[in-house]
Amino acid sequence: MNPEVTEYIEKIDQPWQVEVCNRLRQLILQTVAEVDEVKLYNRPHYKKNEQYLCVFFVAKNG
């Protein structure tokens, strides 16, 4: 697990959003072999074979 992604998730304000991100993260890391977890543009990105699988973007309360 990438510590920068852990830090991103820990800074999320809403506990339910933290829970969702942690669940999705675990699902991705457990099911996608050789996935790369990186933080780009201040957001977690998941890549495999240099192709993006998904990006976390957490909406903030306005």
PyMOL CGO cylinders between C-alpha atoms (Angstrom):
from pymol import cmd
from pymol.cgo import CYLINDER

trace = [
    CYLINDER, 0.00, 0.00, 0.00, 1.18, 3.44, -0.91, 0.3, 1, 1, 1, 1, 1, 1,
    CYLINDER, 1.18, 3.44, -0.91, 1.60, 5.65, 2.21, 0.3, 1, 1, 1, 1, 1, 1,
    CYLINDER, 1.60, 5.65, 2.21, 0.61, 8.75, 0.21, 0.3, 1, 1, 1, 1, 1, 1,
    CYLINDER, 0.61, 8.75, 0.21, -2.75, 7.14, -0.59, 0.3, 1, 1, 1, 1, 1, 1,
    CYLINDER, -2.75, 7.14, -0.59, -3.19, 6.21, 3.07, 0.3, 1, 1, 1, 1, 1, 1,
    CYLINDER, -3.19, 6.21, 3.07, -2.56, 9.85, 4.02, 0.3, 1, 1, 1, 1, 1, 1,
    CYLINDER, -2.56, 9.85, 4.02, -5.07, 11.05, 1.41, 0.3, 1, 1, 1, 1, 1, 1,
    CYLINDER, -5.07, 11.05, 1.41, -7.77, 8.75, 2.78, 0.3, 1, 1, 1, 1, 1, 1,
    CYLINDER, -7.77, 8.75, 2.78, -7.04, 9.66, 6.41, 0.3, 1, 1, 1, 1, 1, 1,
    CYLINDER, -7.04, 9.66, 6.41, -7.54, 13.38, 5.63, 0.3, 1, 1, 1, 1, 1, 1,
    CYLINDER, -7.54, 13.38, 5.63, -11.09, 12.89, 4.29, 0.3, 1, 1, 1, 1, 1, 1,
    CYLINDER, -11.09, 12.89, 4.29, -13.61, 14.72, 6.50, 0.3, 1, 1, 1, 1, 1, 1,
    CYLINDER, -13.61, 14.72, 6.50, -16.60, 12.40, 6.31, 0.3, 1, 1, 1, 1, 1, 1,
    CYLINDER, -16.60, 12.40, 6.31, -16.20, 9.04, 8.09, 0.3, 1, 1, 1, 1, 1, 1,
    CYLINDER, -16.20, 9.04, 8.09, -18.50, 7.27, 5.61, 0.3, 1, 1, 1, 1, 1, 1,
    CYLINDER, -18.50, 7.27, 5.61, -16.31, 8.46, 2.72, 0.3, 1, 1, 1, 1, 1, 1,
    CYLINDER, -16.31, 8.46, 2.72, -13.21, 7.15, 4.50, 0.3, 1, 1, 1, 1, 1, 1,
    CYLINDER, -13.21, 7.15, 4.50, -14.93, 3.78, 4.90, 0.3, 1, 1, 1, 1, 1, 1,
    CYLINDER, -14.93, 3.78, 4.90, -15.95, 3.63, 1.23, 0.3, 1, 1, 1, 1, 1, 1,
    CYLINDER, -15.95, 3.63, 1.23, -12.44, 4.57, 0.05, 0.3, 1, 1, 1, 1, 1, 1,
    CYLINDER, -12.44, 4.57, 0.05, -10.84, 1.97, 2.32, 0.3, 1, 1, 1, 1, 1, 1,
    CYLINDER, -10.84, 1.97, 2.32, -13.23, -0.74, 1.12, 0.3, 1, 1, 1, 1, 1, 1,
    CYLINDER, -13.23, -0.74, 1.12, -12.67, 0.11, -2.55, 0.3, 1, 1, 1, 1, 1, 1,
    CYLINDER, -12.67, 0.11, -2.55, -8.92, 0.25, -2.00, 0.3, 1, 1, 1, 1, 1, 1,
    CYLINDER, -8.92, 0.25, -2.00, -8.88, -3.20, -0.43, 0.3, 1, 1, 1, 1, 1, 1,
    CYLINDER, -8.88, -3.20, -0.43, -11.09, -4.62, -3.18, 0.3, 1, 1, 1, 1, 1, 1,
    CYLINDER, -11.09, -4.62, -3.18, -8.83, -3.22, -5.91, 0.3, 1, 1, 1, 1, 1, 1,
    CYLINDER, -8.83, -3.22, -5.91, -5.60, -4.37, -4.25, 0.3, 1, 1, 1, 1, 1, 1,
    CYLINDER, -5.60, -4.37, -4.25, -6.97, -7.87, -3.58, 0.3, 1, 1, 1, 1, 1, 1,
    CYLINDER, -6.97, -7.87, -3.58, -8.57, -8.52, -6.97, 0.3, 1, 1, 1, 1, 1, 1,
    CYLINDER, -8.57, -8.52, -6.97, -6.36, -6.81, -9.55, 0.3, 1, 1, 1, 1, 1, 1,
    CYLINDER, -6.36, -6.81, -9.55, -3.04, -8.60, -9.85, 0.3, 1, 1, 1, 1, 1, 1,
    CYLINDER, -3.04, -8.60, -9.85, 0.01, -6.33, -10.10, 0.3, 1, 1, 1, 1, 1, 1,
    CYLINDER, 0.01, -6.33, -10.10, -2.00, -3.12, -9.80, 0.3, 1, 1, 1, 1, 1, 1,
    CYLINDER, -2.00, -3.12, -9.80, -0.03, 0.07, -9.24, 0.3, 1, 1, 1, 1, 1, 1,
    CYLINDER, -0.03, 0.07, -9.24, -1.35, 2.39, -6.54, 0.3, 1, 1, 1, 1, 1, 1,
    CYLINDER, -1.35, 2.39, -6.54, -0.01, 5.92, -7.02, 0.3, 1, 1, 1, 1, 1, 1,
    CYLINDER, -0.01, 5.92, -7.02, -0.92, 9.45, -5.99, 0.3, 1, 1, 1, 1, 1, 1,
    CYLINDER, -0.92, 9.45, -5.99, -1.10, 11.77, -8.98, 0.3, 1, 1, 1, 1, 1, 1,
    CYLINDER, -1.10, 11.77, -8.98, -2.67, 15.23, -9.13, 0.3, 1, 1, 1, 1, 1, 1,
    CYLINDER, -2.67, 15.23, -9.13, -3.36, 14.93, -5.37, 0.3, 1, 1, 1, 1, 1, 1,
    CYLINDER, -3.36, 14.93, -5.37, -5.62, 11.89, -5.87, 0.3, 1, 1, 1, 1, 1, 1,
    CYLINDER, -5.62, 11.89, -5.87, -5.16, 8.11, -5.64, 0.3, 1, 1, 1, 1, 1, 1,
    CYLINDER, -5.16, 8.11, -5.64, -4.89, 6.46, -9.05, 0.3, 1, 1, 1, 1, 1, 1,
    CYLINDER, -4.89, 6.46, -9.05, -4.85, 2.73, -9.81, 0.3, 1, 1, 1, 1, 1, 1,
    CYLINDER, -4.85, 2.73, -9.81, -3.07, 1.52, -12.92, 0.3, 1, 1, 1, 1, 1, 1,
    CYLINDER, -3.07, 1.52, -12.92, -2.27, -1.79, -14.53, 0.3, 1, 1, 1, 1, 1, 1,
    CYLINDER, -2.27, -1.79, -14.53, 0.06, -2.15, -17.49, 0.3, 1, 1, 1, 1, 1, 1,
    CYLINDER, 0.06, -2.15, -17.49, 0.32, 1.66, -17.63, 0.3, 1, 1, 1, 1, 1, 1,
    CYLINDER, 0.32, 1.66, -17.63, -3.45, 2.00, -18.14, 0.3, 1, 1, 1, 1, 1, 1,
    CYLINDER, -3.45, 2.00, -18.14, -5.69, 3.69, -15.62, 0.3, 1, 1, 1, 1, 1, 1,
    CYLINDER, -5.69, 3.69, -15.62, -8.29, 1.54, -13.87, 0.3, 1, 1, 1, 1, 1, 1,
    CYLINDER, -8.29, 1.54, -13.87, -9.79, 4.16, -11.59, 0.3, 1, 1, 1, 1, 1, 1,
    CYLINDER, -9.79, 4.16, -11.59, -9.21, 7.36, -9.64, 0.3, 1, 1, 1, 1, 1, 1,
    CYLINDER, -9.21, 7.36, -9.64, -10.58, 8.35, -6.26, 0.3, 1, 1, 1, 1, 1, 1,
    CYLINDER, -10.58, 8.35, -6.26, -12.23, 11.76, -6.23, 0.3, 1, 1, 1, 1, 1, 1,
    CYLINDER, -12.23, 11.76, -6.23, -13.97, 12.61, -2.98, 0.3, 1, 1, 1, 1, 1, 1,
    CYLINDER, -13.97, 12.61, -2.98, -16.59, 15.35, -3.12, 0.3, 1, 1, 1, 1, 1, 1,
    CYLINDER, -16.59, 15.35, -3.12, -16.47, 17.90, -0.31, 0.3, 1, 1, 1, 1, 1, 1,
    CYLINDER, -16.47, 17.90, -0.31, -19.40, 19.54, 1.38, 0.3, 1, 1, 1, 1, 1, 1,
    CYLINDER, -19.40, 19.54, 1.38, -20.00, 23.01, 0.02, 0.3, 1, 1, 1, 1, 1, 1,
]
cmd.load_cgo(trace, "trace")
